[in-house]
Amino acid sequence: MNPAQRTRSPRKQDSRATEIVAREAAQFIAREAGTESLITVIRAQSIAHGDRMLVFVSVFPVEKSRAALAFLERQREAFSDYLKTHARLRLPRIDFMLDNGEGVVEPPKS
């Protein structure tokens, strides 16, 4: 098999998967979230060799951040089901994290 016939490198696959997850998360959140706060997907990051995916979100107003993260954690399974029907990729475990652009990132509550 020559190099041109090989599949994408793992890094390129991770990059594509993070783009897909970020886009689909934004669409899912826009459809499912209420109007009490604005939840914006900033980016996604693949960790643990693609077994986990962190989706970083910004929440406005900031005072609603904890409630928004709690909502996202409750909706994790529904989002996984949504990904199964809207994306053709191996499904990682999804965690949502707060990133309001102030250098402060809040880890998910386990």
DSSP file (Angstrom, degrees, kcal/mol; ACC not computed):
  #  RESIDUE AA STRUCTURE BP1 BP2  ACC     N-H-->O    O-->H-N    N-H-->O    O-->H-N    TCO  KAPPA ALPHA  PHI   PSI    X-CA   Y-CA   Z-CA
    1    1 A M              0   0    0      0, 0.0     5,-0.0     0, 0.0     0, 0.0   0.000 360.0 360.0 360.0 125.6    0.0    0.0    0.0
    2    2 A N    >>  -     0   0    0      1,-0.1     3,-1.6     4,-0.0     4,-0.7  -0.436 360.0-105.8 -83.1 162.3    1.5    3.3   -1.0
    3    3 A P  G >4 S+     0   0    0      0, 0.0     3,-0.7     0, 0.0    -1,-0.1   0.795 117.5  61.4 -59.1 -29.5    1.4    6.4    1.3
    4    4 A A  G 34 S+     0   0    0      1,-0.2    -2,-0.0     0, 0.0     0, 0.0   0.770 103.1  51.6 -68.9 -23.4   -1.3    8.1   -0.8
    5    5 A Q  G <4 S+     0   0    0     -3,-1.6    -1,-0.2     2,-0.0    -3,-0.0   0.604  87.6 104.5 -88.5 -12.6   -3.7    5.2   -0.2
    6    6 A R  S << S-     0   0    0     -3,-0.7     3,-0.1    -4,-0.7    -4,-0.0  -0.259  77.6-106.1 -67.1 155.9   -3.3    5.2    3.6
    7    7 A T        -     0   0    0      1,-0.2    -1,-0.1     0, 0.0    -2,-0.0  -0.233  54.1 -67.8 -73.5 171.8   -6.1    6.6    5.7
    8    8 A R        -     0   0    0      1,-0.1    -1,-0.2     2,-0.1     0, 0.0  -0.165  58.7 -98.3 -58.7 153.2   -5.7   10.0    7.4
    9    9 A S     >  -     0   0    0      1,-0.1     4,-2.4    -3,-0.1     5,-0.2  -0.353  34.3-109.9 -68.8 155.9   -3.2   10.3   10.2
   10   10 A P  H  > S+     0   0    0      0, 0.0     4,-2.7     0, 0.0     5,-0.2   0.869 118.5  53.7 -56.2 -37.7   -4.6   10.0   13.7
   11   11 A R  H  > S+     0   0    0      2,-0.2     4,-2.3     1,-0.2     5,-0.1   0.911 109.5  47.0 -66.0 -40.5   -3.9   13.7   14.3
   12   12 A K  H  > S+     0   0    0      2,-0.2     4,-2.4     1,-0.2    -1,-0.2   0.887 112.5  50.3 -67.4 -37.7   -5.9   14.7   11.2
   13   13 A Q  H  X S+     0   0    0     -4,-2.4     4,-2.7     2,-0.2    -2,-0.2   0.914 110.6  49.4 -65.1 -42.3   -8.7   12.4   12.2
   14   14 A D  H  X S+     0   0    0     -4,-2.7     4,-2.6     2,-0.2    -2,-0.2   0.911 110.7  50.7 -61.7 -41.8   -8.7   13.9   15.7
   15   15 A S  H  X S+     0   0    0     -4,-2.3     4,-1.9     2,-0.2    -2,-0.2   0.920 112.5  45.6 -62.4 -44.6   -8.8   17.4   14.2
   16   16 A R  H  X S+     0   0    0     -4,-2.4     4,-2.3     1,-0.2    -2,-0.2   0.912 112.9  50.9 -65.1 -42.3  -11.7   16.5   12.0
   17   17 A A  H  X S+     0   0    0     -4,-2.7     4,-2.8     1,-0.2     5,-0.2   0.901 109.1  50.5 -63.6 -41.1  -13.6   14.8   14.8
   18   18 A T  H  X S+     0   0    0     -4,-2.6     4,-2.5     1,-0.2    -1,-0.2   0.893 110.2  50.5 -65.4 -37.9  -13.2   17.8   17.1
   19   19 A E  H  X S+     0   0    0     -4,-1.9     4,-2.3    -5,-0.2    -2,-0.2   0.925 112.7  46.5 -63.2 -44.0  -14.5   20.1   14.4
   20   20 A I  H  X S+     0   0    0     -4,-2.3     4,-2.8     2,-0.2     5,-0.2   0.931 113.6  47.6 -64.3 -46.5  -17.5   17.8   13.9
   21   21 A V  H  X S+     0   0    0     -4,-2.8     4,-2.6     1,-0.2     5,-0.2   0.913 112.6  49.4 -63.7 -42.5  -18.3   17.5   17.6
   22   22 A A  H  X S+     0   0    0     -4,-2.5     4,-2.1    -5,-0.2    -1,-0.2   0.932 113.8  45.7 -62.4 -45.2  -17.9   21.3   18.1
   23   23 A R  H  X S+     0   0    0     -4,-2.3     4,-2.0     1,-0.2    -2,-0.2   0.930 115.9  45.0 -63.7 -46.0  -20.3   22.0   15.2
   24   24 A E  H  X S+     0   0    0     -4,-2.8     4,-2.7     1,-0.2    -1,-0.2   0.865 111.1  53.9 -68.6 -35.3  -22.9   19.4   16.3
   25   25 A A  H  X S+     0   0    0     -4,-2.6     4,-2.9    -5,-0.2     5,-0.3   0.915 107.9  50.9 -63.2 -42.2  -22.7   20.5   19.9
   26   26 A A  H  X S+     0   0    0     -4,-2.1     4,-2.3    -5,-0.2    -2,-0.2   0.918 112.9  45.4 -61.5 -43.4  -23.4   24.1   18.9
   27   27 A Q  H  X S+     0   0    0     -4,-2.0     4,-1.7     2,-0.2    -2,-0.2   0.913 114.2  48.5 -67.0 -42.1  -26.4   23.0   16.9
   28   28 A F  H  X S+     0   0    0     -4,-2.7     4,-2.5     2,-0.2     5,-0.3   0.931 113.3  46.8 -62.6 -46.8  -27.7   20.7   19.7
   29   29 A I  H  X S+     0   0    0     -4,-2.9     4,-2.7     1,-0.2    -2,-0.2   0.905 109.6  53.7 -64.5 -42.0  -27.3   23.4   22.3
   30   30 A A  H  < S+     0   0    0     -4,-2.3    -1,-0.2    -5,-0.3    -2,-0.2   0.872 115.6  41.1 -59.7 -36.3  -29.0   26.0   20.2
   31   31 A R  H  < S+     0   0    0     -4,-1.7    -2,-0.2    -5,-0.2    -1,-0.2   0.872 125.4  31.9 -78.5 -38.3  -32.0   23.7   19.8
   32   32 A E  H  < S+     0   0    0     -4,-2.5    -3,-0.2    -5,-0.1    -2,-0.2   0.752  94.5  92.8 -97.1 -27.8  -32.2   22.3   23.3
   33   33 A A     <  -     0   0    0     -4,-2.7    35,-0.0    -5,-0.3     5,-0.0  -0.327  69.0-125.0 -74.5 151.5  -31.1   25.2   25.6
   34   34 A G        -     0   0    0      1,-0.1     3,-0.2    -2,-0.0    -1,-0.1   0.029  25.3-103.5 -78.2-167.8  -33.5   27.6   27.2
   35   35 A T  S    S+     0   0    0      1,-0.2     3,-0.1     3,-0.1    -1,-0.1   0.311  94.9  93.5-105.5   7.4  -33.4   31.3   27.0
   36   36 A E  S    S+     0   0    0      1,-0.1     2,-0.3    28,-0.0    -1,-0.2   0.787  98.9   9.6 -71.5 -26.3  -32.1   32.1   30.4
   37   37 A S  S    S-     0   0    0     -3,-0.2     2,-0.6    27,-0.1    -1,-0.1  -0.963  73.4-116.3-147.6 162.8  -28.6   32.2   29.2
   38   38 A L  E     -A   60   0A   0     22,-3.5    22,-2.0    -2,-0.3     2,-0.6  -0.920  28.4-166.9-103.6 116.7  -26.6   32.2   26.0
   39   39 A I  E     -A   59   0A   0     -2,-0.6     2,-0.4    20,-0.2    20,-0.2  -0.925   6.8-174.6-108.2 120.6  -24.4   29.1   25.7
   40   40 A T  E     -A   58   0A   0     18,-2.8    18,-2.8    -2,-0.6     2,-0.5  -0.959  23.5-130.7-119.0 129.6  -21.7   29.3   22.9
   41   41 A V  E     -A   57   0A   0     -2,-0.4    16,-0.3    16,-0.2     3,-0.1  -0.677  23.9-179.4 -77.4 124.3  -19.4   26.5   21.9
   42   42 A I  E     -     0   0A   0     14,-3.1     2,-0.3    -2,-0.5    -1,-0.2   0.894  57.0 -44.8 -89.2 -50.3  -15.9   27.8   21.8
   43   43 A R  E     -A   56   0A   0     13,-1.1    13,-2.9   -21,-0.0    -1,-0.4  -0.972  46.4-121.4-169.4 170.9  -14.0   24.7   20.7
   44   44 A A  E     -A   55   0A   0     -2,-0.3     2,-0.4    11,-0.2    11,-0.2  -0.939  19.6-161.0-125.3 153.2  -13.6   21.0   21.3
   45   45 A Q  E     -A   54   0A   0      9,-2.6     9,-3.2    -2,-0.3     2,-0.4  -0.996  11.9-139.1-138.6 130.2  -10.5   19.1   22.3
   46   46 A S  E     +A   53   0A   0     -2,-0.4     2,-0.3     7,-0.2     7,-0.2  -0.724  28.6 171.8 -87.9 133.5   -9.7   15.4   21.9
   47   47 A I  E   > +A   52   0A   0      5,-2.4     5,-2.0    -2,-0.4     3,-0.4  -0.900  52.4  35.5-134.6 166.6   -7.9   13.8   24.8
   48   48 A A  T > 5S-     0   0    0     -2,-0.3     3,-1.9     1,-0.2    -1,-0.2   0.919 131.9 -56.7  56.3  48.4   -7.0   10.2   25.8
   49   49 A H  T 3 5S-     0   0    0      1,-0.3    -1,-0.2    -3,-0.2    -2,-0.0   0.837 106.5 -49.8  55.5  37.0   -6.3    9.2   22.2
   50   50 A G  T 3 5S+     0   0    0     -3,-0.4    -1,-0.3     2,-0.3    -2,-0.2   0.465 114.1 112.9  84.8   1.0   -9.8   10.2   21.1
   51   51 A D  T < 5S+     0   0    0     -3,-1.9    42,-2.7    -4,-0.4     2,-0.3   0.756  81.8  34.1 -76.4 -23.6  -11.6    8.3   23.9
   52   52 A R  E   < -Ab  47  93A   0     -5,-2.0    -5,-2.4    40,-0.3     2,-0.4  -0.952  66.9-162.0-129.7 151.3  -12.8   11.6   25.5
   53   53 A M  E     -Ab  46  94A   0     40,-2.9    42,-2.5    -2,-0.3     2,-0.5  -0.994   7.8-152.2-134.3 126.5  -13.8   14.9   24.0
   54   54 A L  E     -Ab  45  95A   0     -9,-3.2    -9,-2.6    -2,-0.4     2,-0.6  -0.864   6.8-160.3 -97.9 129.2  -13.9   18.1   25.9
   55   55 A V  E     -Ab  44  96A   0     40,-3.0    42,-2.5    -2,-0.5     2,-0.4  -0.949   9.9-152.0-110.2 115.2  -16.4   20.7   24.6
   56   56 A F  E     -Ab  43  97A   0    -13,-2.9   -14,-3.1    -2,-0.6   -13,-1.1  -0.745  17.8-176.4 -91.4 130.6  -15.5   24.2   25.9
   57   57 A V  E     -Ab  41  98A   0     40,-2.9    42,-3.4    -2,-0.4     2,-0.4  -0.895  20.4-144.1-126.2 154.7  -18.5   26.6   26.2
   58   58 A S  E     -A   40   0A   0    -18,-2.8   -18,-2.8    -2,-0.3     2,-0.4  -0.930  18.2-157.3-112.9 142.0  -18.9   30.2   27.1
   59   59 A V  E     -A   39   0A   0     -2,-0.4   -20,-0.2   -20,-0.2     6,-0.2  -0.977   8.4-135.0-126.5 133.1  -22.0   31.3   29.1
   60   60 A F  E    S+A   38   0A   0    -22,-2.0   -22,-3.5    -2,-0.4     2,-0.1  -0.999  90.3  35.7-130.7 131.0  -23.6   34.7   29.3
   61   61 A P  S >  S-     0   0    0      0, 0.0     3,-2.1     0, 0.0    -1,-0.2   0.559  84.4-144.5 -72.7 152.9  -24.5   36.0   31.8
   62   62 A V  G >  S+     0   0    0      1,-0.3     3,-2.0     2,-0.2     4,-0.3   0.785  94.8  69.7 -58.9 -29.8  -21.6   34.5   33.7
   63   63 A E  G 3  S+     0   0    0      1,-0.3     3,-0.3     2,-0.1    -1,-0.3   0.726  96.0  54.9 -62.4 -20.6  -23.9   34.2   36.8
   64   64 A K  G <> S+     0   0    0     -3,-2.1     4,-2.5     1,-0.2    -1,-0.3   0.327  77.9 103.0 -93.3   6.6  -25.8   31.4   34.9
   65   65 A S  H <> S+     0   0    0     -3,-2.0     4,-2.7     1,-0.2     5,-0.2   0.912  78.9  48.1 -59.2 -47.6  -22.6   29.4   34.2
   66   66 A R  H  > S+     0   0    0     -4,-0.3     4,-2.3    -3,-0.3    -1,-0.2   0.919 113.7  47.2 -62.5 -43.3  -23.2   26.7   36.9
   67   67 A A  H  > S+     0   0    0     -4,-0.3     4,-2.3     2,-0.2    -1,-0.2   0.895 112.4  50.3 -64.6 -39.6  -26.8   26.2   35.8
   68   68 A A  H  X S+     0   0    0     -4,-2.5     4,-2.4     2,-0.2    -2,-0.2   0.915 111.3  47.7 -65.9 -42.6  -25.8   26.0   32.2
   69   69 A L  H  X S+     0   0    0     -4,-2.7     4,-2.4     2,-0.2    -2,-0.2   0.891 110.9  51.7 -65.1 -38.7  -23.0   23.4   32.9
   70   70 A A  H  X S+     0   0    0     -4,-2.3     4,-2.1    -5,-0.2    -1,-0.2   0.914 109.8  50.0 -62.9 -41.8  -25.5   21.4   35.0
   71   71 A F  H  X S+     0   0    0     -4,-2.3     4,-1.7     2,-0.2    -2,-0.2   0.932 110.8  49.2 -60.1 -46.5  -27.9   21.4   32.1
   72   72 A L  H  < S+     0   0    0     -4,-2.4     4,-0.2     1,-0.2    -2,-0.2   0.885 110.0  50.7 -63.7 -39.0  -25.2   20.3   29.7
   73   73 A E  H >< S+     0   0    0     -4,-2.4     3,-1.0     1,-0.2     4,-0.3   0.890 110.1  50.0 -66.0 -38.2  -24.2   17.4   32.0
   74   74 A R  H 3< S+     0   0    0     -4,-2.1     3,-0.4     1,-0.2     4,-0.3   0.820 112.6  48.2 -66.7 -29.9  -27.8   16.3   32.2
   75   75 A Q  T 3X S+     0   0    0     -4,-1.7     4,-2.7     1,-0.2    -1,-0.2   0.334  79.8 104.3 -92.4   6.5  -28.1   16.4   28.5
   76   76 A R  H <> S+     0   0    0     -3,-1.0     4,-2.2     1,-0.2    -1,-0.2   0.907  83.1  45.1 -57.5 -46.0  -24.8   14.5   27.8
   77   77 A E  H  > S+     0   0    0     -3,-0.4     4,-2.3    -4,-0.3    -1,-0.2   0.899 112.8  50.9 -66.7 -40.2  -26.6   11.2   26.9
   78   78 A A  H  > S+     0   0    0     -4,-0.3     4,-2.2     1,-0.2    -1,-0.2   0.884 110.1  50.6 -63.7 -37.7  -29.1   13.0   24.7
   79   79 A F  H  X S+     0   0    0     -4,-2.7     4,-2.7     2,-0.2    -2,-0.2   0.895 108.1  52.3 -67.4 -39.0  -26.2   14.8   22.9
   80   80 A S  H  X S+     0   0    0     -4,-2.2     4,-2.0     2,-0.2    -2,-0.2   0.916 110.2  48.4 -61.4 -42.3  -24.5   11.4   22.4
   81   81 A D  H  X S+     0   0    0     -4,-2.3     4,-1.2     2,-0.2    -2,-0.2   0.898 110.5  51.8 -62.8 -40.2  -27.7   10.1   20.8
   82   82 A Y  H  X S+     0   0    0     -4,-2.2     4,-1.7     1,-0.2     3,-0.4   0.915 108.5  51.0 -61.7 -44.1  -27.8   13.2   18.7
   83   83 A L  H  X S+     0   0    0     -4,-2.7     4,-2.4     1,-0.2    -1,-0.2   0.878 103.0  60.1 -61.9 -37.8  -24.2   12.6   17.5
   84   84 A K  H  < S+     0   0    0     -4,-2.0    -1,-0.2     1,-0.2    -2,-0.2   0.864 113.9  35.9 -58.5 -35.7  -25.1    9.0   16.6
   85   85 A T  H  < S+     0   0    0     -4,-1.2    -1,-0.2    -3,-0.4    -2,-0.2   0.700 125.9  37.2 -92.1 -19.9  -27.7   10.3   14.1
   86   86 A H  H  < S+     0   0    0     -4,-1.7     2,-0.4     1,-0.1    -2,-0.2   0.539 113.2  47.3-111.3  -8.8  -25.9   13.4   12.9
   87   87 A A     <  -     0   0    0     -4,-2.4     2,-1.0    -5,-0.2    -1,-0.1  -0.995  63.3-143.8-137.7 140.6  -22.2   12.5   12.7
   88   88 A R        +     0   0    0     -2,-0.4     2,-0.3    -3,-0.1    -4,-0.1  -0.721  61.9 102.2-103.9  82.9  -20.4    9.5   11.3
   89   89 A L  S    S-     0   0    0     -2,-1.0     2,-0.4    -6,-0.2    -2,-0.1  -0.982  81.4 -82.6-154.3 162.2  -17.6    9.0   13.8
   90   90 A R        -     0   0    0     -2,-0.3    -2,-0.1     1,-0.1    -6,-0.0  -0.553  55.2-120.3 -68.5 125.8  -16.6    6.8   16.7
   91   91 A L        -     0   0    0     -2,-0.4     2,-0.1    -4,-0.1    -1,-0.1  -0.563  29.4-165.1 -79.9 120.1  -18.3    8.3   19.7
   92   92 A P        -     0   0    0      0, 0.0     2,-0.4     0, 0.0   -40,-0.3  -0.436  37.0 -87.1 -87.9 171.1  -16.1    9.5   22.5
   93   93 A R  E     -b   52   0A   0    -42,-2.7   -40,-2.9    -2,-0.1     2,-0.5  -0.693  49.0-141.6 -75.9 131.3  -17.2   10.3   26.0
   94   94 A I  E     +b   53   0A   0     -2,-0.4     2,-0.4   -42,-0.2   -40,-0.2  -0.834  21.9 179.9-102.8 130.9  -18.2   14.0   26.0
   95   95 A D  E     -b   54   0A   0    -42,-2.5   -40,-3.0    -2,-0.5     2,-0.4  -0.980  17.8-142.2-124.9 143.0  -17.5   16.4   28.8
   96   96 A F  E     -b   55   0A   0     -2,-0.4     2,-0.3   -42,-0.2   -40,-0.2  -0.869  19.3-175.3-105.6 138.1  -18.5   20.0   28.9
   97   97 A M  E     -b   56   0A   0    -42,-2.5   -40,-2.9    -2,-0.4     2,-0.4  -0.966  25.6-116.2-132.9 149.2  -16.2   22.7   30.4
   98   98 A L  E     +bC  57 106A   0      8,-1.1     8,-1.4    -2,-0.3     2,-0.2  -0.691  33.6 166.7 -85.6 131.9  -16.6   26.4   31.0
   99   99 A D  E     + C   0 105A   0    -42,-3.4     6,-0.2    -2,-0.4    -2,-0.0  -0.749   5.6 171.8-144.2  92.8  -14.2   28.7   29.1
  100  100 A N        -     0   0    0      4,-0.8   -42,-0.1    -2,-0.2     5,-0.1   0.174  59.1-103.8 -90.6  18.6  -15.4   32.3   29.3
  101  101 A G  S    S+     0   0    0      3,-0.2     4,-0.1     1,-0.1   -43,-0.0   0.604  97.5 107.0  76.5  10.7  -12.2   33.6   27.7
  102  102 A E  S    S-     0   0    0      2,-0.3     3,-0.1     0, 0.0    -1,-0.1   0.194  99.8-101.0-105.7  14.9  -10.8   34.9   31.0
  103  103 A G  S    S+     0   0    0      1,-0.2     2,-0.6     0, 0.0    -4,-0.0   0.479  90.4 119.2  80.2   0.6   -8.2   32.2   31.2
  104  104 A V        -     0   0    0      2,-0.0    -4,-0.8     0, 0.0     2,-0.5  -0.891  40.5-176.6-105.0 121.5  -10.3   30.4   33.8
  105  105 A V  E     -C   99   0A   0     -2,-0.6    -6,-0.2    -6,-0.2   -49,-0.0  -0.976  14.0-149.5-119.2 126.4  -11.5   26.9   32.8
  106  106 A E  E     -C   98   0A   0     -8,-1.4    -8,-1.1    -2,-0.5     3,-0.1  -0.833  16.7-132.1 -97.1 123.5  -13.8   25.1   35.1
  107  107 A P        -     0   0    0      0, 0.0   -10,-0.1     0, 0.0     2,-0.0  -0.313  32.4 -94.3 -70.3 156.8  -13.5   21.3   35.1
  108  108 A P        -     0   0    0      0, 0.0     2,-0.5     0, 0.0   -11,-0.1  -0.355  36.4-114.2 -68.5 151.6  -16.6   19.1   34.8
  109  109 A K              0   0    0      1,-0.1    -3,-0.0    -3,-0.1     0, 0.0  -0.773 360.0 360.0 -85.4 124.4  -18.2   17.9   38.0
  110  110 A S              0   0    0     -2,-0.5    -1,-0.1    -3,-0.0     0, 0.0   0.443 360.0 360.0 -95.1 360.0  -18.0   14.1   38.2
